Amino acid sequence: MKNAPFLKNILKFSLFLGLGIFITWWFIKDLDAEYRGLILESFRNANYSFVGIALIFGVVSFWIRAKRWKMQLQPMNYFPKTKNVLMAVMVGYFANLAFPRLGEVARCGLLDKHENIPTAKSIGTVITERAVDMLCFLILLFVTLAVEFEHLSGFAMENFSGLYEKISNPEFIRRLVFVTSLIILAFGFFVFFLRKKIAHMRVYRKVKILILYFWQGLISLKHMKKRWLFILYTIGLWICYYLMAYIVFFAVSETSNLPMSAGLACMVFGTIGIVVTPGGIGLYPVIIANTLLLYGIAEPIGFALGWLIWTSQNMIVVIGGLLALVLMPIINRKDARPCVSTKNQK
């Protein structure tokens, strides 16, 4: 039974990886020779200098996330060195490619080892960080839906006319709201009457601990001295994510003239693919291909562009993560001092 958690993680990884491979196979299985030829031609003719520029913004995004995380730790009187925080972040991204959410634990563990920051405390800041990123994602999602409403509504009416007419019916909306309200009330009553039994459940205890860590992270934001800088870092982080996708558009001639809003749509919808499968394998290129159909880009071209973006983003994650794993112990071998201090270390 000691190996049960490990086997469980292996099963999860295999499931998500298998899902990504299946999606890739499902997409290309019916492509004829001409379509496959278009995909290969797009790869051969791509201008990879733009891919290189996109990689630079990937590195910048690592640095911004490290600086932002360092700011969150300071109100708890922890002042880690930026280089250690940066390398921990890079390892975290790399670990997430193998097992979802493993990266959050891995990077906190590295700071515990090399900077003497308790994992239980740093994990709270990571949960808060993820909550902030989720809020930003939702804002960008609504912005994308508003900006691209004409494209999206036209696509929905053309491909899902029956469903579109149904959900546009006011009576359907009223019924949906009524049923949703009933479900929420029923769930609330269920939790209230069975709260004593639920309190002993393992899932409940885990959720309670996560909420506690999240609250500690929120407190760290409240006592942060330069909140405006934290906001600036957050905006800069999402700009980097956007540019990592949009700049690659210029590598392919067919997508080089697309508007900036197309890059925003690909970044937002592509993020969903990254959440569903490890690093977005298989699903990310399919989402990009289907998103670009809204702009009149042929499916194989969009698929090739999706693979270009996905490959460039994950290449920097793999290279950066491996380098950090090798360099972090070497760099800290001669400097193993605790990071608790009253002065910020540069």
C-alpha positions in Angstrom: 0.0 0.0 0.0 3.0 2.3 0.4 3.2 2.6 -3.4 -0.5 3.4 -3.8 -0.1 7.2 -4.1 2.7 6.7 -6.7 0.6 4.3 -8.7 -2.4 6.6 -8.5 -0.2 9.4 -9.9 1.0 7.1 -12.7 -2.6 6.2 -13.5 -3.6 9.9 -13.6 -0.7 10.8 -15.9 -1.4 7.9 -18.2 -5.0 8.8 -18.4 -4.4 12.5 -19.3 -1.5 11.6 -21.7 -3.6 9.0 -23.3 -6.4 11.5 -23.7 -4.0 13.9 -25.5 -2.7 11.2 -27.8 -6.2 10.0 -28.6 -7.3 13.6 -29.5 -4.3 14.0 -31.8 -5.1 10.6 -33.5 -8.8 11.5 -33.8 -7.9 14.8 -35.5 -5.4 13.4 -38.0 -6.9 10.0 -38.8 -9.3 11.3 -41.4 -6.9 13.8 -43.0 -6.1 13.0 -46.6 -2.7 13.1 -48.1 -3.3 16.7 -49.3 -4.1 18.0 -45.8 -1.2 16.2 -44.3 1.0 17.7 -47.0 -0.2 21.2 -46.1 0.7 20.6 -42.5 4.2 19.5 -43.3 4.7 22.3 -45.8 3.7 24.8 -43.1 6.4 23.4 -40.8 9.0 23.5 -43.6 8.2 27.1 -44.7 7.8 28.6 -41.2 10.0 31.5 -40.3 11.5 30.2 -37.1 13.1 33.5 -36.1 9.6 34.5 -34.8 9.5 31.3 -32.8 12.8 32.3 -31.3 11.4 35.7 -30.3 8.4 34.0 -28.7 10.8 31.9 -26.6 12.4 35.1 -25.2 9.0 36.1 -23.8 8.7 32.7 -22.3 11.9 33.3 -20.4 10.7 36.7 -19.3 7.4 35.1 -18.0 9.5 32.8 -15.8 11.3 35.8 -14.3 8.1 37.8 -13.8 6.4 34.9 -12.0 9.5 34.4 -9.8 9.6 38.1 -8.8 5.8 38.1 -8.1 6.1 35.0 -5.9 9.0 36.5 -4.1 6.8 39.5 -3.2 4.2 37.2 -1.8 6.7 35.6 0.6 8.1 38.8 2.0 5.1 39.7 4.2 5.8 36.4 6.1 9.4 37.6 6.7 10.9 35.3 4.1 13.4 36.9 1.6 14.6 34.2 -0.8 17.2 34.9 -3.5 15.6 35.7 -6.8 17.8 33.1 -8.6 16.5 30.3 -6.3 12.9 31.4 -6.8 13.4 31.6 -10.5 14.9 28.1 -10.7 12.1 26.7 -8.4 9.5 28.2 -10.8 11.2 26.6 -13.8 11.3 23.2 -12.1 7.6 23.6 -11.2 6.6 24.2 -14.8 8.6 21.2 -15.8 7.1 19.0 -13.2 3.6 20.0 -14.2 4.3 18.4 -17.6 4.6 15.0 -15.9 1.9 15.3 -13.3 -0.8 18.0 -13.0 -0.3 20.2 -9.9 3.0 18.4 -9.0 4.9 21.5 -10.0 3.3 23.6 -7.2 4.5 21.2 -4.5 7.9 20.7 -6.2 8.8 24.4 -6.3 7.7 24.9 -2.7 9.8 21.9 -1.7 12.8 23.3 -3.4 12.5 26.6 -1.5 12.1 24.6 1.7 15.4 22.8 0.9 17.5 25.7 -0.3 15.9 28.7 1.4 14.5 27.2 4.6 10.9 28.4 3.8 8.4 25.8 5.2 6.4 24.2 2.4 3.2 24.6 4.3 3.6 28.3 4.3 4.8 28.8 0.7 2.0 26.5 -0.6 -0.5 29.1 0.6 1.0 31.8 -1.6 1.0 29.4 -4.6 -2.7 28.7 -4.1 -3.4 32.5 -3.9 -1.2 33.0 -7.0 -3.3 30.4 -8.9 -6.5 32.1 -7.8 -5.2 35.4 -9.1 -4.3 33.8 -12.4 -7.7 32.2 -12.6 -9.4 35.5 -12.0 -7.2 37.1 -14.8 -8.1 34.2 -17.1 -11.9 34.7 -16.5 -11.6 38.4 -17.2 -9.7 37.7 -20.5 -12.3 35.0 -21.4 -15.1 37.5 -21.0 -13.1 40.2 -22.9 -12.5 37.7 -25.7 -16.2 36.7 -25.9 -17.1 40.4 -26.1 -14.5 41.3 -28.7 -15.1 38.3 -30.8 -18.9 38.1 -30.3 -19.6 38.6 -34.0 -17.2 35.8 -35.1 -18.4 33.4 -32.3 -22.1 34.0 -32.8 -21.8 33.6 -36.6 -19.9 30.3 -36.1 -22.5 29.1 -33.6 -25.4 30.0 -35.9 -23.8 28.3 -38.8 -22.8 25.0 -37.1 -25.2 24.8 -34.1 -28.2 26.6 -35.3 -30.7 24.4 -33.4 -28.8 24.7 -30.1 -28.2 28.5 -30.7 -32.0 29.1 -31.1 -32.8 27.1 -28.0 -30.4 28.8 -25.7 -31.5 32.2 -27.1 -35.1 31.4 -26.0 -36.0 33.5 -22.9 -38.2 30.6 -21.6 -35.3 28.2 -21.8 -33.1 30.7 -19.8 -35.8 31.0 -17.1 -36.0 27.3 -16.7 -32.2 26.9 -16.6 -32.0 29.5 -13.8 -34.8 27.8 -11.9 -33.3 24.3 -12.1 -29.8 25.6 -11.3 -31.2 27.4 -8.2 -32.9 24.2 -7.1 -29.7 22.3 -7.4 -27.7 24.9 -5.4 -30.4 24.9 -2.6 -30.5 21.1 -2.5 -26.7 20.9 -2.2 -26.8 23.6 0.6 -29.4 21.6 2.6 -27.4 18.4 2.0 -24.2 20.0 3.4 -26.0 21.6 6.3 -27.8 18.4 7.6 -24.9 16.1 7.0 -22.2 18.6 8.1 -21.0 16.4 11.1 -20.5 13.4 8.9 -18.9 15.4 6.1 -16.4 16.9 8.7 -14.8 13.4 9.1 -14.4 12.8 5.4 -10.9 12.9 3.9 -12.0 15.2 1.0 -13.5 17.7 3.4 -10.2 17.8 5.5 -8.2 18.4 2.3 -10.5 21.2 1.2 -10.4 22.8 4.6 -6.5 22.7 4.6 -6.5 24.2 1.1 -8.8 27.0 2.2 -6.6 27.7 5.3 -3.5 27.9 3.1 -5.4 30.1 0.6 -6.4 32.4 3.5 -2.7 32.7 4.6 -1.8 33.6 1.0 -4.5 36.3 0.9 -3.1 37.7 4.1 0.3 37.9 2.5 -1.3 40.0 -0.3 -3.0 42.3 2.3 0.4 43.1 4.0 2.3 43.4 0.7 4.1 46.8 0.7 4.0 47.3 -3.1 0.6 45.9 -4.3 0.7 48.0 -7.4 4.0 46.3 -8.4 2.3 42.9 -7.9 -0.6 44.0 -10.2 2.0 45.2 -12.7 3.8 41.9 -12.6 0.5 40.1 -13.1 -0.4 42.2 -16.2 3.1 41.7 -17.6 2.9 37.9 -17.1 -0.3 37.7 -19.2 1.1 40.0 -21.8 4.1 37.6 -22.1 1.6 34.6 -22.4 -0.2 36.5 -25.2 3.0 37.4 -27.1 4.3 33.8 -26.8 1.2 32.8 -28.9 0.7 35.8 -31.1 4.3 36.3 -32.3 4.3 32.7 -33.7 1.5 33.8 -36.0 4.1 35.7 -38.1 6.1 32.5 -38.6 3.3 31.2 -40.9 2.4 33.3 -44.0 -1.3 32.4 -43.9 -1.7 33.7 -40.3 0.7 36.6 -40.4 -2.1 39.1 -41.2 -4.6 38.0 -38.6 -5.7 40.7 -36.1 -4.4 40.8 -32.6 -7.8 39.7 -31.3 -7.2 36.3 -33.0 -4.0 35.9 -30.9 -6.1 36.7 -27.8 -8.7 34.1 -28.7 -6.0 31.5 -29.3 -4.3 32.2 -26.0 -7.5 32.1 -24.0 -9.1 29.0 -25.6 -5.7 27.3 -25.8 -5.3 27.7 -22.0 -8.3 25.5 -21.6 -6.4 22.7 -23.4 -3.4 23.2 -21.2 -5.6 22.7 -18.1 -7.3 19.5 -19.5 -4.3 17.5 -20.7 -0.6 17.7 -19.4 0.8 20.8 -21.0 -2.0 20.7 -23.5 -0.6 17.8 -25.4 -2.8 16.9 -28.3 -5.7 19.1 -27.3 -3.9 22.5 -27.6 -3.2 22.3 -31.4 -6.7 21.1 -32.1 -8.2 24.1 -30.1 -5.9 26.5 -32.1 -7.0 24.9 -35.4 -10.7 25.2 -34.6 -10.3 28.7 -33.2 -8.6 29.9 -36.4 -11.5 28.5 -38.5 -13.4 31.6 -37.2 -10.9 33.7 -39.2 -11.0 31.7 -42.4 -7.7 29.8 -41.8 -7.7 26.2 -43.2 -7.7 23.5 -40.6 -4.3 22.0 -41.4 -2.7 25.4 -41.3 -4.2 26.1 -37.9 -3.2 22.7 -36.7 0.4 23.3 -37.8 0.5 26.7 -36.1 -0.9 25.1 -33.0 1.9 22.6 -32.9 4.4 25.3 -33.5 3.1 27.4 -30.5 2.8 24.3 -28.3 6.3 23.0 -29.2 8.0 26.4 -28.6 6.3 26.8 -25.2 7.0 23.4 -24.0 10.6 23.4 -25.3 11.5 26.3 -23.1 9.8 24.6 -20.1 11.7 21.4 -20.6 15.1 23.1 -21.2 14.6 25.5 -18.4 13.4 22.9 -16.0 16.3 20.5 -16.7 18.9 23.3 -16.4 17.3 24.4 -13.1 17.4 20.9 -11.7 21.1 20.6 -12.5 22.2 24.1 -11.5 20.2 24.7 -8.3 22.1 22.2 -6.1 25.5 23.4 -7.5 24.7 27.1 -7.0 23.5 26.6 -3.4 26.3 24.2 -2.4 28.4 27.0 -1.0 25.6 29.1 0.3 23.1 27.3 2.4 22.1 30.1 4.8 18.5 30.5 6.0 16.5 33.1 4.1 14.8 34.7 7.1 16.0 38.2 7.3 14.9 41.7 7.9 16.6 42.9 4.7 15.6 42.0 1.2 18.3 40.0 -0.6 18.9 41.0 -4.2 
